[in-house]
Amino acid sequence: MSTSDSAAEGARQREQRLAAKLRENLKRRKTQARARAEGGGQPALEEGEDRLPGHNEPPGPAPQD
């Protein structure tokens, strides 16, 4: 096998991996969209809310130097 053949084979394998990942991603996104349409998604964030627990409190006083 020559260098160009192995490079072409590597490129073909890479394209196949990427195509498989794209199909997987599309399936996941469709499933998420269906769940949201059925009302099973996460509730919308209120203004100023964060998804991480404990990050919704107002900031405390600035530290003194």
mmCIF file of the N, C-alpha and C atoms, coordinates in Angstrom:
data_MODEL
# 
_entry.id   MODEL 
# 
loop_
_atom_site.group_PDB 
_atom_site.id 
_atom_site.type_symbol 
_atom_site.label_atom_id 
_atom_site.label_alt_id 
_atom_site.label_comp_id 
_atom_site.label_asym_id 
_atom_site.label_entity_id 
_atom_site.label_seq_id 
_atom_site.pdbx_PDB_ins_code 
_atom_site.Cartn_x 
_atom_site.Cartn_y 
_atom_site.Cartn_z 
_atom_site.occupancy 
_atom_site.B_iso_or_equiv 
_atom_site.pdbx_formal_charge 
_atom_site.auth_seq_id 
_atom_site.auth_comp_id 
_atom_site.auth_asym_id 
_atom_site.auth_atom_id 
_atom_site.pdbx_PDB_model_num 
ATOM 1   N N  . MET A 1 1  ? 0.855   -1.179 0.000  1.00 0.00 ? 1  MET A N  1 
ATOM 2   C CA . MET A 1 1  ? 0.000   0.000  0.000  1.00 0.00 ? 1  MET A CA 1 
ATOM 3   C C  . MET A 1 1  ? 0.895   1.235  0.000  1.00 0.00 ? 1  MET A C  1 
ATOM 4   N N  . SER A 1 2  ? 0.620   2.157  -0.870 1.00 0.00 ? 2  SER A N  1 
ATOM 5   C CA . SER A 1 2  ? 1.439   3.368  -0.942 1.00 0.00 ? 2  SER A CA 1 
ATOM 6   C C  . SER A 1 2  ? 0.956   4.395  0.071  1.00 0.00 ? 2  SER A C  1 
ATOM 7   N N  . THR A 1 3  ? 1.721   5.456  0.199  1.00 0.00 ? 3  THR A N  1 
ATOM 8   C CA . THR A 1 3  ? 1.380   6.505  1.166  1.00 0.00 ? 3  THR A CA 1 
ATOM 9   C C  . THR A 1 3  ? 0.062   7.163  0.810  1.00 0.00 ? 3  THR A C  1 
ATOM 10  N N  . SER A 1 4  ? -0.165  7.398  -0.481 1.00 0.00 ? 4  SER A N  1 
ATOM 11  C CA . SER A 1 4  ? -1.414  8.052  -0.878 1.00 0.00 ? 4  SER A CA 1 
ATOM 12  C C  . SER A 1 4  ? -2.607  7.132  -0.656 1.00 0.00 ? 4  SER A C  1 
ATOM 13  N N  . ASP A 1 5  ? -2.400  5.807  -0.817 1.00 0.00 ? 5  ASP A N  1 
ATOM 14  C CA . ASP A 1 5  ? -3.482  4.863  -0.551 1.00 0.00 ? 5  ASP A CA 1 
ATOM 15  C C  . ASP A 1 5  ? -3.835  4.855  0.930  1.00 0.00 ? 5  ASP A C  1 
ATOM 16  N N  . SER A 1 6  ? -2.820  4.860  1.785  1.00 0.00 ? 6  SER A N  1 
ATOM 17  C CA . SER A 1 6  ? -3.087  4.842  3.224  1.00 0.00 ? 6  SER A CA 1 
ATOM 18  C C  . SER A 1 6  ? -3.703  6.169  3.671  1.00 0.00 ? 6  SER A C  1 
ATOM 19  N N  . ALA A 1 7  ? -3.292  7.266  3.054  1.00 0.00 ? 7  ALA A N  1 
ATOM 20  C CA . ALA A 1 7  ? -3.883  8.568  3.382  1.00 0.00 ? 7  ALA A CA 1 
ATOM 21  C C  . ALA A 1 7  ? -5.343  8.604  2.946  1.00 0.00 ? 7  ALA A C  1 
ATOM 22  N N  . ALA A 1 8  ? -5.622  8.047  1.773  1.00 0.00 ? 8  ALA A N  1 
ATOM 23  C CA . ALA A 1 8  ? -7.005  8.014  1.283  1.00 0.00 ? 8  ALA A CA 1 
ATOM 24  C C  . ALA A 1 8  ? -7.862  7.130  2.175  1.00 0.00 ? 8  ALA A C  1 
ATOM 25  N N  . GLU A 1 9  ? -7.297  5.993  2.608  1.00 0.00 ? 9  GLU A N  1 
ATOM 26  C CA . GLU A 1 9  ? -8.026  5.097  3.501  1.00 0.00 ? 9  GLU A CA 1 
ATOM 27  C C  . GLU A 1 9  ? -8.301  5.784  4.840  1.00 0.00 ? 9  GLU A C  1 
ATOM 28  N N  . GLY A 1 10 ? -7.314  6.493  5.365  1.00 0.00 ? 10 GLY A N  1 
ATOM 29  C CA . GLY A 1 10 ? -7.500  7.221  6.619  1.00 0.00 ? 10 GLY A CA 1 
ATOM 30  C C  . GLY A 1 10 ? -8.570  8.291  6.492  1.00 0.00 ? 10 GLY A C  1 
ATOM 31  N N  . ALA A 1 11 ? -8.579  8.997  5.370  1.00 0.00 ? 11 ALA A N  1 
ATOM 32  C CA . ALA A 1 11 ? -9.589  10.031 5.145  1.00 0.00 ? 11 ALA A CA 1 
ATOM 33  C C  . ALA A 1 11 ? -10.979 9.411  5.042  1.00 0.00 ? 11 ALA A C  1 
ATOM 34  N N  . ARG A 1 12 ? -11.057 8.249  4.374  1.00 0.00 ? 12 ARG A N  1 
ATOM 35  C CA . ARG A 1 12 ? -12.351 7.572  4.229  1.00 0.00 ? 12 ARG A CA 1 
ATOM 36  C C  . ARG A 1 12 ? -12.865 7.124  5.599  1.00 0.00 ? 12 ARG A C  1 
ATOM 37  N N  . GLN A 1 13 ? -11.980 6.561  6.416  1.00 0.00 ? 13 GLN A N  1 
ATOM 38  C CA . GLN A 1 13 ? -12.379 6.123  7.754  1.00 0.00 ? 13 GLN A CA 1 
ATOM 39  C C  . GLN A 1 13 ? -12.814 7.304  8.614  1.00 0.00 ? 13 GLN A C  1 
ATOM 40  N N  . ARG A 1 14 ? -12.115 8.406  8.489  1.00 0.00 ? 14 ARG A N  1 
ATOM 41  C CA . ARG A 1 14 ? -12.468 9.611  9.253  1.00 0.00 ? 14 ARG A CA 1 
ATOM 42  C C  . ARG A 1 14 ? -13.855 10.099 8.850  1.00 0.00 ? 14 ARG A C  1 
ATOM 43  N N  . GLU A 1 15 ? -14.122 10.121 7.543  1.00 0.00 ? 15 GLU A N  1 
ATOM 44  C CA . GLU A 1 15 ? -15.440 10.557 7.068  1.00 0.00 ? 15 GLU A CA 1 
ATOM 45  C C  . GLU A 1 15 ? -16.537 9.644  7.593  1.00 0.00 ? 15 GLU A C  1 
ATOM 46  N N  . GLN A 1 16 ? -16.264 8.339  7.627  1.00 0.00 ? 16 GLN A N  1 
ATOM 47  C CA . GLN A 1 16 ? -17.255 7.395  8.139  1.00 0.00 ? 16 GLN A CA 1 
ATOM 48  C C  . GLN A 1 16 ? -17.511 7.629  9.626  1.00 0.00 ? 16 GLN A C  1 
ATOM 49  N N  . ARG A 1 17 ? -16.447 7.872  10.395 1.00 0.00 ? 17 ARG A N  1 
ATOM 50  C CA . ARG A 1 17 ? -16.618 8.155  11.831 1.00 0.00 ? 17 ARG A CA 1 
ATOM 51  C C  . ARG A 1 17 ? -17.427 9.425  12.041 1.00 0.00 ? 17 ARG A C  1 
ATOM 52  N N  . LEU A 1 18 ? -17.095 10.476 11.276 1.00 0.00 ? 18 LEU A N  1 
ATOM 53  C CA . LEU A 1 18 ? -17.819 11.741 11.415 1.00 0.00 ? 18 LEU A CA 1 
ATOM 54  C C  . LEU A 1 18 ? -19.283 11.578 11.035 1.00 0.00 ? 18 LEU A C  1 
ATOM 55  N N  . ALA A 1 19 ? -19.547 10.837 9.956  1.00 0.00 ? 19 ALA A N  1 
ATOM 56  C CA . ALA A 1 19 ? -20.929 10.618 9.526  1.00 0.00 ? 19 ALA A CA 1 
ATOM 57  C C  . ALA A 1 19 ? -21.712 9.877  10.606 1.00 0.00 ? 19 ALA A C  1 
ATOM 58  N N  . ALA A 1 20 ? -21.086 8.883  11.230 1.00 0.00 ? 20 ALA A N  1 
ATOM 59  C CA . ALA A 1 20 ? -21.752 8.136  12.296 1.00 0.00 ? 20 ALA A CA 1 
ATOM 60  C C  . ALA A 1 20 ? -22.042 9.044  13.487 1.00 0.00 ? 20 ALA A C  1 
ATOM 61  N N  . LYS A 1 21 ? -21.093 9.897  13.850 1.00 0.00 ? 21 LYS A N  1 
ATOM 62  C CA . LYS A 1 21 ? -21.302 10.830 14.965 1.00 0.00 ? 21 LYS A CA 1 
ATOM 63  C C  . LYS A 1 21 ? -22.422 11.818 14.648 1.00 0.00 ? 21 LYS A C  1 
ATOM 64  N N  . LEU A 1 22 ? -22.474 12.285 13.405 1.00 0.00 ? 22 LEU A N  1 
ATOM 65  C CA . LEU A 1 22 ? -23.533 13.219 13.019 1.00 0.00 ? 22 LEU A CA 1 
ATOM 66  C C  . LEU A 1 22 ? -24.902 12.553 13.106 1.00 0.00 ? 22 LEU A C  1 
ATOM 67  N N  . ARG A 1 23 ? -25.008 11.300 12.653 1.00 0.00 ? 23 ARG A N  1 
ATOM 68  C CA . ARG A 1 23 ? -26.286 10.581 12.748 1.00 0.00 ? 23 ARG A CA 1 
ATOM 69  C C  . ARG A 1 23 ? -26.690 10.403 14.204 1.00 0.00 ? 23 ARG A C  1 
ATOM 70  N N  . GLU A 1 24 ? -25.723 10.052 15.046 1.00 0.00 ? 24 GLU A N  1 
ATOM 71  C CA . GLU A 1 24 ? -25.966 9.878  16.476 1.00 0.00 ? 24 GLU A CA 1 
ATOM 72  C C  . GLU A 1 24 ? -26.469 11.185 17.097 1.00 0.00 ? 24 GLU A C  1 
ATOM 73  N N  . ASN A 1 25 ? -25.823 12.288 16.760 1.00 0.00 ? 25 ASN A N  1 
ATOM 74  C CA . ASN A 1 25 ? -26.189 13.602 17.278 1.00 0.00 ? 25 ASN A CA 1 
ATOM 75  C C  . ASN A 1 25 ? -27.598 13.981 16.824 1.00 0.00 ? 25 ASN A C  1 
ATOM 76  N N  . LEU A 1 26 ? -27.899 13.728 15.554 1.00 0.00 ? 26 LEU A N  1 
ATOM 77  C CA . LEU A 1 26 ? -29.222 14.057 15.029 1.00 0.00 ? 26 LEU A CA 1 
ATOM 78  C C  . LEU A 1 26 ? -30.301 13.269 15.761 1.00 0.00 ? 26 LEU A C  1 
ATOM 79  N N  . LYS A 1 27 ? -30.056 11.978 15.992 1.00 0.00 ? 27 LYS A N  1 
ATOM 80  C CA . LYS A 1 27 ? -31.019 11.151 16.723 1.00 0.00 ? 27 LYS A CA 1 
ATOM 81  C C  . LYS A 1 27 ? -31.264 11.713 18.114 1.00 0.00 ? 27 LYS A C  1 
ATOM 82  N N  . ARG A 1 28 ? -30.168 12.062 18.805 1.00 0.00 ? 28 ARG A N  1 
ATOM 83  C CA . ARG A 1 28 ? -30.277 12.600 20.166 1.00 0.00 ? 28 ARG A CA 1 
ATOM 84  C C  . ARG A 1 28 ? -31.068 13.900 20.174 1.00 0.00 ? 28 ARG A C  1 
ATOM 85  N N  . ARG A 1 29 ? -30.777 14.776 19.215 1.00 0.00 ? 29 ARG A N  1 
ATOM 86  C CA . ARG A 1 29 ? -31.479 16.062 19.165 1.00 0.00 ? 29 ARG A CA 1 
ATOM 87  C C  . ARG A 1 29 ? -32.955 15.888 18.846 1.00 0.00 ? 29 ARG A C  1 
ATOM 88  N N  . LYS A 1 30 ? -33.284 14.936 17.979 1.00 0.00 ? 30 LYS A N  1 
ATOM 89  C CA . LYS A 1 30 ? -34.697 14.670 17.668 1.00 0.00 ? 30 LYS A CA 1 
ATOM 90  C C  . LYS A 1 30 ? -35.425 14.147 18.902 1.00 0.00 ? 30 LYS A C  1 
ATOM 91  N N  . THR A 1 31 ? -34.761 13.267 19.644 1.00 0.00 ? 31 THR A N  1 
ATOM 92  C CA . THR A 1 31 ? -35.358 12.737 20.868 1.00 0.00 ? 31 THR A CA 1 
ATOM 93  C C  . THR A 1 31 ? -35.600 13.859 21.871 1.00 0.00 ? 31 THR A C  1 
ATOM 94  N N  . GLN A 1 32 ? -34.628 14.756 22.018 1.00 0.00 ? 32 GLN A N  1 
ATOM 95  C CA . GLN A 1 32 ? -34.785 15.888 22.932 1.00 0.00 ? 32 GLN A CA 1 
ATOM 96  C C  . GLN A 1 32 ? -35.920 16.797 22.479 1.00 0.00 ? 32 GLN A C  1 
ATOM 97  N N  . ALA A 1 33 ? -36.023 17.052 21.181 1.00 0.00 ? 33 ALA A N  1 
ATOM 98  C CA . ALA A 1 33 ? -37.074 17.926 20.666 1.00 0.00 ? 33 ALA A CA 1 
ATOM 99  C C  . ALA A 1 33 ? -38.448 17.310 20.918 1.00 0.00 ? 33 ALA A C  1 
ATOM 100 N N  . ARG A 1 34 ? -38.564 15.985 20.723 1.00 0.00 ? 34 ARG A N  1 
ATOM 101 C CA . ARG A 1 34 ? -39.850 15.323 20.986 1.00 0.00 ? 34 ARG A CA 1 
ATOM 102 C C  . ARG A 1 34 ? -40.217 15.432 22.457 1.00 0.00 ? 34 ARG A C  1 
ATOM 103 N N  . ALA A 1 35 ? -39.233 15.244 23.336 1.00 0.00 ? 35 ALA A N  1 
ATOM 104 C CA . ALA A 1 35 ? -39.494 15.325 24.775 1.00 0.00 ? 35 ALA A CA 1 
ATOM 105 C C  . ALA A 1 35 ? -39.945 16.728 25.156 1.00 0.00 ? 35 ALA A C  1 
ATOM 106 N N  . ARG A 1 36 ? -39.310 17.749 24.579 1.00 0.00 ? 36 ARG A N  1 
ATOM 107 C CA . ARG A 1 36 ? -39.722 19.130 24.876 1.00 0.00 ? 36 ARG A CA 1 
ATOM 108 C C  . ARG A 1 36 ? -41.123 19.396 24.349 1.00 0.00 ? 36 ARG A C  1 
ATOM 109 N N  . ALA A 1 37 ? -41.441 18.873 23.173 1.00 0.00 ? 37 ALA A N  1 
ATOM 110 C CA . ALA A 1 37 ? -42.761 19.097 22.584 1.00 0.00 ? 37 ALA A CA 1 
ATOM 111 C C  . ALA A 1 37 ? -43.849 18.439 23.431 1.00 0.00 ? 37 ALA A C  1 
ATOM 112 N N  . GLU A 1 38 ? -43.509 17.337 24.093 1.00 0.00 ? 38 GLU A N  1 
ATOM 113 C CA . GLU A 1 38 ? -44.469 16.640 24.952 1.00 0.00 ? 38 GLU A CA 1 
ATOM 114 C C  . GLU A 1 38 ? -44.497 17.226 26.357 1.00 0.00 ? 38 GLU A C  1 
ATOM 115 N N  . GLY A 1 39 ? -43.698 18.245 26.599 1.00 0.00 ? 39 GLY A N  1 
ATOM 116 C CA . GLY A 1 39 ? -43.672 18.873 27.916 1.00 0.00 ? 39 GLY A CA 1 
ATOM 117 C C  . GLY A 1 39 ? -42.743 18.179 28.887 1.00 0.00 ? 39 GLY A C  1 
ATOM 118 N N  . GLY A 1 40 ? -41.904 17.284 28.416 1.00 0.00 ? 40 GLY A N  1 
ATOM 119 C CA . GLY A 1 40 ? -41.005 16.559 29.301 1.00 0.00 ? 40 GLY A CA 1 
ATOM 120 C C  . GLY A 1 40 ? -39.655 17.213 29.444 1.00 0.00 ? 40 GLY A C  1 
ATOM 121 N N  . GLY A 1 41 ? -39.467 18.358 28.806 1.00 0.00 ? 41 GLY A N  1 
ATOM 122 C CA . GLY A 1 41 ? -38.164 19.024 28.872 1.00 0.00 ? 41 GLY A CA 1 
ATOM 123 C C  . GLY A 1 41 ? -37.984 19.766 30.173 1.00 0.00 ? 41 GLY A C  1 
ATOM 124 N N  . GLN A 1 42 ? -36.830 20.335 30.353 1.00 0.00 ? 42 GLN A N  1 
ATOM 125 C CA . GLN A 1 42 ? -36.566 21.117 31.553 1.00 0.00 ? 42 GLN A CA 1 
ATOM 126 C C  . GLN A 1 42 ? -37.364 22.410 31.490 1.00 0.00 ? 42 GLN A C  1 
ATOM 127 N N  . PRO A 1 43 ? -37.831 22.887 32.631 1.00 0.00 ? 43 PRO A N  1 
ATOM 128 C CA . PRO A 1 43 ? -38.556 24.157 32.627 1.00 0.00 ? 43 PRO A CA 1 
ATOM 129 C C  . PRO A 1 43 ? -37.641 25.297 32.200 1.00 0.00 ? 43 PRO A C  1 
ATOM 130 N N  . ALA A 1 44 ? -38.250 26.302 31.651 1.00 0.00 ? 44 ALA A N  1 
ATOM 131 C CA . ALA A 1 44 ? -37.474 27.465 31.208 1.00 0.00 ? 44 ALA A CA 1 
ATOM 132 C C  . ALA A 1 44 ? -36.836 28.143 32.410 1.00 0.00 ? 44 ALA A C  1 
ATOM 133 N N  . LEU A 1 45 ? -35.712 28.750 32.196 1.00 0.00 ? 45 LEU A N  1 
ATOM 134 C CA . LEU A 1 45 ? -35.025 29.473 33.261 1.00 0.00 ? 45 LEU A CA 1 
ATOM 135 C C  . LEU A 1 45 ? -35.709 30.809 33.504 1.00 0.00 ? 45 LEU A C  1 
ATOM 136 N N  . GLU A 1 46 ? -35.794 31.173 34.753 1.00 0.00 ? 46 GLU A N  1 
ATOM 137 C CA . GLU A 1 46 ? -36.257 32.505 35.097 1.00 0.00 ? 46 GLU A CA 1 
ATOM 138 C C  . GLU A 1 46 ? -35.105 33.463 34.871 1.00 0.00 ? 46 GLU A C  1 
ATOM 139 N N  . GLU A 1 47 ? -35.402 34.729 34.713 1.00 0.00 ? 47 GLU A N  1 
ATOM 140 C CA . GLU A 1 47 ? -34.339 35.704 34.495 1.00 0.00 ? 47 GLU A CA 1 
ATOM 141 C C  . GLU A 1 47 ? -33.377 35.684 35.676 1.00 0.00 ? 47 GLU A C  1 
ATOM 142 N N  . GLY A 1 48 ? -32.101 35.582 35.401 1.00 0.00 ? 48 GLY A N  1 
ATOM 143 C CA . GLY A 1 48 ? -31.080 35.565 36.438 1.00 0.00 ? 48 GLY A CA 1 
ATOM 144 C C  . GLY A 1 48 ? -30.790 34.187 37.003 1.00 0.00 ? 48 GLY A C  1 
ATOM 145 N N  . GLU A 1 49 ? -31.533 33.163 36.572 1.00 0.00 ? 49 GLU A N  1 
ATOM 146 C CA . GLU A 1 49 ? -31.295 31.812 37.070 1.00 0.00 ? 49 GLU A CA 1 
ATOM 147 C C  . GLU A 1 49 ? -30.139 31.164 36.332 1.00 0.00 ? 49 GLU A C  1 
ATOM 148 N N  . ASP A 1 50 ? -29.568 30.184 36.995 1.00 0.00 ? 50 ASP A N  1 
ATOM 149 C CA . ASP A 1 50 ? -28.464 29.421 36.434 1.00 0.00 ? 50 ASP A CA 1 
ATOM 150 C C  . ASP A 1 50 ? -28.806 27.949 36.625 1.00 0.00 ? 50 ASP A C  1 
ATOM 151 N N  . ARG A 1 51 ? -28.347 27.084 35.744 1.00 0.00 ? 51 ARG A N  1 
ATOM 152 C CA . ARG A 1 51 ? -28.621 25.650 35.871 1.00 0.00 ? 51 ARG A CA 1 
ATOM 153 C C  . ARG A 1 51 ? -27.826 25.007 37.009 1.00 0.00 ? 51 ARG A C  1 
ATOM 154 N N  . LEU A 1 52 ? -26.719 25.590 37.419 1.00 0.00 ? 52 LEU A N  1 
ATOM 155 C CA . LEU A 1 52 ? -25.904 24.988 38.458 1.00 0.00 ? 52 LEU A CA 1 
ATOM 156 C C  . LEU A 1 52 ? -26.492 25.295 39.829 1.00 0.00 ? 52 LEU A C  1 
ATOM 157 N N  . PRO A 1 53 ? -26.639 24.282 40.680 1.00 0.00 ? 53 PRO A N  1 
ATOM 158 C CA . PRO A 1 53 ? -27.193 24.534 42.012 1.00 0.00 ? 53 PRO A CA 1 
ATOM 159 C C  . PRO A 1 53 ? -26.270 25.437 42.817 1.00 0.00 ? 53 PRO A C  1 
ATOM 160 N N  . GLY A 1 54 ? -26.882 26.314 43.588 1.00 0.00 ? 54 GLY A N  1 
ATOM 161 C CA . GLY A 1 54 ? -26.110 27.191 44.447 1.00 0.00 ? 54 GLY A CA 1 
ATOM 162 C C  . GLY A 1 54 ? -25.566 28.420 43.756 1.00 0.00 ? 54 GLY A C  1 
ATOM 163 N N  . HIS A 1 55 ? -25.905 28.617 42.505 1.00 0.00 ? 55 HIS A N  1 
ATOM 164 C CA . HIS A 1 55 ? -25.394 29.773 41.777 1.00 0.00 ? 55 HIS A CA 1 
ATOM 165 C C  . HIS A 1 55 ? -26.477 30.828 41.535 1.00 0.00 ? 55 HIS A C  1 
ATOM 166 N N  . ASN A 1 56 ? -27.572 30.748 42.245 1.00 0.00 ? 56 ASN A N  1 
ATOM 167 C CA . ASN A 1 56 ? -28.654 31.706 42.046 1.00 0.00 ? 56 ASN A CA 1 
ATOM 168 C C  . ASN A 1 56 ? -28.718 32.757 43.144 1.00 0.00 ? 56 ASN A C  1 
ATOM 169 N N  . GLU A 1 57 ? -27.850 32.632 44.152 1.00 0.00 ? 57 GLU A N  1 
ATOM 170 C CA . GLU A 1 57 ? -27.854 33.612 45.225 1.00 0.00 ? 57 GLU A CA 1 
ATOM 171 C C  . GLU A 1 57 ? -27.186 34.895 44.750 1.00 0.00 ? 57 GLU A C  1 
ATOM 172 N N  . PRO A 1 58 ? -27.623 36.030 45.288 1.00 0.00 ? 58 PRO A N  1 
ATOM 173 C CA . PRO A 1 58 ? -26.960 37.285 44.918 1.00 0.00 ? 58 PRO A CA 1 
ATOM 174 C C  . PRO A 1 58 ? -25.536 37.283 45.466 1.00 0.00 ? 58 PRO A C  1 
ATOM 175 N N  . PRO A 1 59 ? -24.648 37.988 44.826 1.00 0.00 ? 59 PRO A N  1 
ATOM 176 C CA . PRO A 1 59 ? -23.261 38.010 45.308 1.00 0.00 ? 59 PRO A CA 1 
ATOM 177 C C  . PRO A 1 59 ? -23.174 38.689 46.669 1.00 0.00 ? 59 PRO A C  1 
ATOM 178 N N  . GLY A 1 60 ? -22.242 38.223 47.468 1.00 0.00 ? 60 GLY A N  1 
ATOM 179 C CA . GLY A 1 60 ? -22.025 38.804 48.790 1.00 0.00 ? 60 GLY A CA 1 
ATOM 180 C C  . GLY A 1 60 ? -21.204 40.070 48.676 1.00 0.00 ? 60 GLY A C  1 
ATOM 181 N N  . PRO A 1 61 ? -20.851 40.655 49.807 1.00 0.00 ? 61 PRO A N  1 
ATOM 182 C CA . PRO A 1 61 ? -20.038 41.878 49.774 1.00 0.00 ? 61 PRO A CA 1 
ATOM 183 C C  . PRO A 1 61 ? -18.666 41.585 49.177 1.00 0.00 ? 61 PRO A C  1 
ATOM 184 N N  . ALA A 1 62 ? -18.073 42.600 48.605 1.00 0.00 ? 62 ALA A N  1 
ATOM 185 C CA . ALA A 1 62 ? -16.745 42.454 48.002 1.00 0.00 ? 62 ALA A CA 1 
ATOM 186 C C  . ALA A 1 62 ? -15.728 42.184 49.095 1.00 0.00 ? 62 ALA A C  1 
ATOM 187 N N  . PRO A 1 63 ? -14.769 41.316 48.849 1.00 0.00 ? 63 PRO A N  1 
ATOM 188 C CA . PRO A 1 63 ? -13.747 41.040 49.875 1.00 0.00 ? 63 PRO A CA 1 
ATOM 189 C C  . PRO A 1 63 ? -12.893 42.275 50.136 1.00 0.00 ? 63 PRO A C  1 
ATOM 190 N N  . GLN A 1 64 ? -12.536 42.442 51.412 1.00 0.00 ? 64 GLN A N  1 
ATOM 191 C CA . GLN A 1 64 ? -11.702 43.579 51.805 1.00 0.00 ? 64 GLN A CA 1 
ATOM 192 C C  . GLN A 1 64 ? -10.242 43.193 51.680 1.00 0.00 ? 64 GLN A C  1 
ATOM 193 N N  . ASP A 1 65 ? -9.424  44.081 51.142 1.00 0.00 ? 65 ASP A N  1 
ATOM 194 C CA . ASP A 1 65 ? -7.986  43.818 51.000 1.00 0.00 ? 65 ASP A CA 1 
ATOM 195 C C  . ASP A 1 65 ? -7.244  44.142 52.263 1.00 0.00 ? 65 ASP A C  1 
# 
